[in-house]
Amino acid sequence: MESLKPAKQFNAEACTRCGLCFSECPVMNLPAKRAREEIRRLIAGEATKHVLRKCTSCFACDHICPESCNPTELVLQRWHEQYRRKGLPIRARYYSPHEMMNFRSYVVSRMPAEERELIRSWADHSPCEEILYPGCNIITAPFITRTRALEGMEIRGTLDYCCGETYYRMGLLEEVQKVARRLERYFKTLKVKRVNLLCTAGCNMFMNVLPAYGVDFDFEVRPYLPVILGKLESGELTVTNRLHGTATIQESCYGKQLGDEYMDVPRRILELIGLDVVEQKKRRRHALCCGIAGGFPPDSGYHIADITRATLKSLLQARGTGADYTVGYCAGCLQMLSVGRLLFPIGAPVYHLLELLSMAIGERPGHPMRWRASAFLAGVLRQQAPLTLSRKRYRIPEIPVVPPR
């Protein structure tokens, strides 16, 4: 089978081998000489001492590169080649989106009955012209959707129909292609004309990645956070319980890919509901991942130590701002940092942007994150930790076709 390539391509001809991609990387921050050596080795297809094991594919280097060469995509290509040669450590299986038991399904199976029923209602396959596609992370935190800010939205989607963003970030490009074809069939079943997305990862996948894998998405893709901002600015959503204090933002890695205008949206929403935004040292296009991507390199295979270190870095940076709230606009960031605070109870409480908005418009949202974070952690300790030292390797099986219900 011919090797697939990332949605964007690394431009080797334009690359000057300056090494800025890795010397200014918010994760690795390598000395200039070492960074130049790493990019040369990466281009040559040779083993690297740092990048292939420590990169979190956060896309920062794509924006750091003065020649716009897309270094992240070179890393993804090398990870792809590595996966094709030897697969993943068996511990990565617990994080595979289409495994029967994985880190999300473990939590979903332990949710309160009312949340499970809400998720079941989203599995409706009957035709619908416009939907809000929740994405896997919101499916594991469905309480976020119980707000007037989403009034009138028909929510459709299940864990079976993941957008494949973790596969992409790991360089598992054959899996991305399979997901793209599966989603094409799913949306044709729905006969959908517009897909609204709260999940920033989903926005980037549907707008910039999945179409590169030969699928025909004959519907409009619309990021929904800007729509919510418009409702606030127009007065359709009225702030009746103005919040007070400061907030710092945990940037979504995919926010970098959608640009400054998109990253302005959560900041503007926080300002409109009364909070002053305190920026982190590494922010916007240089922001750290929430932690999960510490496990993305194929040789890490979601190693507990790698993820823990990466999460702690983000928590410490957020604490350094002194903000009253740490706010994510990605439900995955909410969950990762919430698990991190169980282990390292430092810094401000972590909220999703929609939770704070819900408070500000006079609603009383629940914040059932502690038990959820405990369930995530328990699942890892019970299902994945025993495999941590195993030398077995794993290849993702064919994704099963789920018939319409």
N, C-alpha and C positions, 0 to 999 in steps of 0.2 A: 504494500500500500504506500502511495506517495505521502511523504510527510506534509502535514498541514502547517500553515503559518498563522501567526497572530493577525488580528483584524487590521492593525497598522503594521508597517514594516520598518525595521531598522535600516537607516541609510548609511551603509558602510563607507560609501564614496565621500559623503559630506563630513563624516566623522574625522576630527583632527587628532584624536587620541589625547585630548587635553586632560582627561580624567576628572573634570568638574562634576560629572554625573555622580561619581562616587566620593569625591572629596567634600562635596556640599550636601551629600545625602543625609537626611535627618536621622537615619538609622545607623549607617556605617561610619560616616564622617572620616574617611580614610586620609592619611597623609598624602600629599599631592603625588609624590613619586610612586607610592604603592597603588594609588588610584589609577595612574597612567598604565602601570603594569597590568592591573586587573582588566581594564578595558581592552588592552592589546590581547591578552590571553582569551578573553571572552570572544572577541572577533575571530580569533584563530581557531576557536573550538577546543581550546585546551582547558584543563582543570584550573580552577581559580582557588586562591587561598581563603577568600572572604565572601565574594559576591554570591556565588551559587548556593552557599549555605546560610547566608545571613540576610539576603534581600527579602523584603516583605511585599514586593511588587505593589508598592503604594502609589506608583506613577509620578512621584516627585521628580525623578531624574529626567522624565520627558519634558518637564517644564524648566528644569535647571539647564539643560543642554543648550548652549548658545547657537548651535546649528540646527536645532529641532530634529535630531537624528532618531529619537524614540528609543533610548537605551533600555527602557523597561521591556519593550517587545523583543529585544535581543536576549534578555534574561529568560523571558517566557519561551522563546524558541529553544534555548539550550536546556531548559527544564523539560520541555516537550521531548527532546531527543533523549534525555536521560531517562524519562519515564518509559519511553518505548524500549529502551535497552534493558531496564531492570525493574520496572514497576515501582511500587511504593512500599515502605514498611507496613506490616500488617496492622499496626496501630492506627493508620490513616483510615481504615475501613469505617470506624465509628463516626467519622466526619463526612462520609460520602453521602450526598443528599438523597440518593435513591436506594440506600440500604433500608431494609425493613425496619431495623432498629438502629437509629443513629442519634446524634446528640440533640436533634430537634424532636424526633418522634418520641424519644424517651420522656421529654418534658410534656409534650402534648398529651400523652397517655395518662399523665398524672394531674392534669388540669381539673379544676372544678367542673361539674357537669354542665353548668351554664356556658362556660367558655368552650367546651367541646361541642356543645350544640350549636354555638355561633359559628364555629369553624365548619361543622357539617353543612350548615346552610350555605356556605360559600362554595360548596362542591357541586352546586346546581349546573348542569350542562345545557339547560334549555336556551334557545336563542335570546340574545340580548344585545342591543345596538351599542350601548355604552356601559363600560364597567370600570370599577377601580380594582386593579390587580394588586393584591396585598404584598406578595413576595413572602418567602419563607420566614424571614425574621419577624414580620408582623403577625404571621400565623402563630408563632410561638409567644406573641404578646398581644393577643387580639383585643384586650381591654382598651388599647390605645385608640381603637376605632369608634369607641362609644362617645362620640362628641357631635355636637351640632355643626361643627366645622365640616363634617362629611355628610351632612344631611342630604338625602336624595341620591346618594351614590349606591349603585348596585355592586356589591363586592363579590368577586368571583376568583377562585384560585385555591389550590391545595398544595400540600408538600409534594405531591406527585408531579406537579408542573413547576418545578424550580427553574429559574432563568439560567442557571449554570454559571453564575459569576465566580463561585469558588473554583470550579473547574478551570475557568479562564485564568484566574489569578495564579493558579498552580501550573499553568502550561499544559493542561490535559486537553489538548485541542480536539482530538477525536471525540471526546465526551461532549465538548461544546457543540460540535456539529450534530451529534445525536440529539442533544437537547433542543437545538434550533429546529430540527425536523419535527420533533415531538410537539413542540409549541405551535408550529405552523398548523399541524392537524387539529390541535386543541382549539385554537382561535377560529379556524374554519368551521368547526362544530358549533361554536357559539354564534357565528355570523356577526361578529362584533365589528363596529365601525370606528370606535374610539376606545383606546385603553389609557386610563389615567393611572399614574404611578406615584405613590408616596415614597417608595424605596429608591434612593439615589443610585444604588447598584443596578436595580432594574432599569432605571432610566438610561444609564449608559449602555447596558447590555442590549436593550431593544433598539436604541437609537444608533449606536456606534459599533456594536460587536456582532450580534447575531445576524444582521443582514449580510455580513461579509461571508457567511457560511452557506450561501445559496438558497435562502428561504424567501418566500414571498409573504411579507406581512402587509396585507392590503387594508391596513387600518391606520388611523392617526394615533401617534403616541404623544401623550401630553403629561409632562411633569406636573404634579398636583400641588406641591408646596407654593409655587407662584400664584396659583389660583386662590389658595387660602389667604395669602398676603393681599391679593386684590380684594377679597371679601372684607378683610379688616380695614383696608384703606377706603373702601367705598361706604363703609358703615353697615354692610349686610351682616357682619359680625360685630357686635358692640361689646367693648370692654366695660364691664360693670364692677369688676373686682380687681382694680389695678394692683399689680404685684410691686414689691419693693425689694431693692437690693441689687446684687450684681450676679452676672452669669458668665461662665466661660464655655466656649463651644468645642466639643469633640468633633473635629471635621471628619466627614465621610471621605474615604480615599477616592471615591468616585466623584465627589464634589469637585475635585481638582480637574477631572476630565470634562465636567460640564461648564467650568469656567467661573470667573469672578462674579458675574451677574447672578449665577445660581447660588454661589456661596454667600452673596449678600442677603439672600431671602431670609434665612433663619435669623440673621442678625437684625434685620429690619423688624421681623415679627416680635422678637424679644424686646426691642425698643418700644414698639407700639403697645405692648402689654405692661410696660413699666420698668423693665430691667435694663441696667447698664451693662454693656458687654465689655468684659475684660479679656483681652487677647492673650493667648499663650505664646511663649517664646517661639516655638515651632508651630506655625499656623498656616492656614490657607494652603497654598500649593507646596509648602514645606512641612505640612502637619504630619505628626506620627499617626500610625494606625492604632486603633483601640487595643490591639493585642493579638487578635485571632490570627493575623497574617504572619506573626512570628513563626507559625507552624506551616506556612505554605511551601517552603522549599521542599522538593521531593525527598531529600535526605533527612529532613526533619520529620515529615509525615505527621505533623501535629504533635510533636513531642511536648509533653506537659511543661518541661522546664523552659522551652523556647517561648511558648505562649505566655507563661507566667511572667517571665522577664519583660516581654514586650508590653504586657498589660500594666505591670508595675511602673514602667517608664511613663506611660500615658497618665496614670493616676498621680504620679509625683509631679509631672508637669502641670496638670490641672490644679493640684493643691498649691503649687507655687504662685498661682495668680491671686490666691486669697478670696476667690469668688464664693458667693453663697450657694450657687447651683452649678453643677456640671451638666451641660445640656447636649444631648445628641439629637440629630435629626435622622439618624439611622437606628432602627430598632435593634440591629445587631450590635452596634456600639453600646446601646443602653444595656443589653444583656451581658456583654463581655465585661464592661466596667463594673456592673453590679456584682458579677461573680468575683471580680478582682477585689472589690471592697469587702467581700466576705473574708478573704484571706488577709487583706491589708486594709483595715478600717481607717483609712486616711482621707482627708479632703472633704469636699462638699458632697452632699447626696446627689445621685445621678438621676436625671429625668429625661424623658423624651420631650421634644419640643411641643408635641400635641397635648401632652399632659398639662404643661404650664399654660398653654393657650386655653385649654378647657377650664382650668381654674379661673383664668382672667375673664372669661365670658360668663361666669356665674355658675358653672357646673361643679359637681363634686366628684371628680374622678377618683377611682381607687388607685393605689400604687402598689399592687401585689408583686413587688419585685424581689423581696427577700426570700420568700419560699421558692420563687421561680429560679433565682440564682442558686439556691441550695439544691434544687432539683438538677440543674445543669451540672453542678459540681459533683453531686452524688452519682450521676450517670457516668461522668468521666472516670471517677474513682472505681466504679463497679465494672464498667464495660470496657474501658480503654486502658486504664492503668496496668492491669495484669499483663497487657501485651507490650508494654513499653520496652522491655529488654529483649523481646523476641527478635530473632534474625530472619523470620519468615518475610517474604515479599508478597505483594498483593497487586492484582490488576482488576480494574473495575469491570464487572460483567456487563453484558448487554442490558441497556435500560429497558425494563418491561413496558409493553404497551398497555395503558390503562384504558379500558373501553368507557365510552360515555355512560353516565348513570342516568 
